[in-house]
């Protein structure tokens, strides 16, 4: 780890990178496993994806990247933290960190706003022939006005490529309905993304993951349960539960269809543009470059 970077506040760390808060507008993501050549492959995959996004009209529901260098990705600071952190605030856990209950759920208007913004983000990616590939609460961030931004693109993939195994309930091993693809995760596309969205929405409306309040002798049982489509019960007269059910049963041919169905929810709030202006983006990029020039990411 570069010594100058350690003087800044560490916000999060994961499989791909460590995120440090530089100031009130910018964070920098540093690869967890850099090497002398091109750094960690997943980290560089994300860098290359953001490079590609420079050539298309930006999406207000995607975290902005201001500057990218081989050992760092300077991104917009999300003051609201992650959806995962919001869920934890409403959970009670025992000494073993196992979930024992919840104290409530997020206000409905926020859940509807976040659902609309998430669907807007994945629909936009679909228009570029991409999927996010890792839709989970830790990768859904909130800005200072509690608007959702999709982050962490190290597993972004082209539609139609083989889906990688992710832990349930964010991805599902296919059952007999998939024919020759039974027992696999299939191909990335609307099916994989809407399934994860259904599980995210379940979390937002319950404050816990599907099956998380259930007790299993072997956690791997959840894989088989989901393969058999034995999903947690949903309300027949709740609109959001209806969306969860449709997502879990792959009823949207396109992610655009899902977005079209939900975008009228909190429409005035959910469609608010929240991008940094082009002029400010240039200023922030130059500021980030000055940090690089001063040795912020240099290993001693």
Secondary structure, 3 states (H helix, E strand, C coil): CCHHHHHCEEEEECCCEEEEECCCCEEEEEECCCCCCCCCHHHHHHHHHHHHHCCCCCCCCECCEEEEECCEEEEECCCCCEHHHHHHHCEEECCCCCEEEECCCCCHHHHHHHHHHHHHHHHHHHHCCEECCCCCHHHEEECCCCCEEECCCCCCEECCCECCCCCCCCCCCCCHHHHHHCCCCCECCHHHHHHHHHHHHHHHHHCCCCCCCCCCCCCCHHHHHHHCCCCCCCCCCCHHHHHHHHHHCCCCCCHHHHHHHHCCCCHHHHCCCCCCCHHHHHHHHHHHHHHHHCCCCCCC
